[in-house]
Amino acid sequence: MLTKTIEFKSKYGRKVKISEVPVLKKDNPLYLRVNLRLNQFIKKVINQNEPKTIFSFREHLKRTTKWSEYEEIYQSEELKNNA
């Protein structure tokens, strides 16, 4: 699974980093669902006034989605023969 990190400034002027955001193709059926959850998470982070500056989107999804949905998003292909 390919992931990316998003960096921006909150409305309180602090630099915020959101890590482990999955990269999905637009034709993926999970694309819209992940994008909506990411937008909600970013709005929540922007409005928080706490000293924490690094957030994990993966951990957020673990807490807020069903486990089956989380596994579907972050599925990892098992390598054969440790290759």
N, C-alpha and C positions, 0 to 999 in steps of 0.2 A: 504494500500500500504506500503510495506516494503522499506525503503530507507537506504542508507549507506553514509558514509563520507570518502573522499579520502584525504590523507595528503602526501605532497611531497615537495621537494625543487626546486625552479625555477632556471633558469640558472644564475640568479643574486645572488643566495645564500640565498634568503629569504624563510621561511617556508610558504607554501600555503595550504589552506584547501578548498576543494570543498564539499559542503553539499547538501543534498537532492537529491542524485543520486538514481533513482529507481532500485530496484533489480528485474530482470526479468529472467525467465527460458529461456534456449537457444532455446527451441522449440516455444517460443512466437513469433508471427509474427512481433512484434515491437522491438524485441531484437536487430536486426541488425541496424535499424534506430536510436535507442537510443545510441547504441554503437558508431556509426559513428559521431553523434552529440557530444557525450562526448569526443571523440578523438579530434575533431575540437576545442572544447571549451578548453580542456587542452593545446593544442598547442598555442591557443590565450593567455591563462593565463601565460604560461611559458615565452612567448616572451614579455609580458608587463613589463615595469619597473615603476610601480607605487606603492605607499605604501600600498595599499589595499591587505590584505592577506586572507580574507575569502570571498568566492564566493558561490552563490547559483545556482546550475544547474537548479533548478525548475524555478527561475526567468529568467534565460537565455532562457529556452525553451518557456516561456511565451512571450518573446520578439521576438523570431526567428521562431516560428512555427505557424501554423494555430491553432485557438482555438480548433477546433474539434479534431485535432491530440493531442494537449496538454491534453485535457480531457480524451482521450482514453488512454494515457500513465499513467496519474495520477488518473485514475478512483478510486473512493472509494465506496465500497459496503455499502449501507445504512443499519444500524442496525434496526432490528424490535423491537419494544417496549423498546427502549433505552437500549437494552442489549448488 
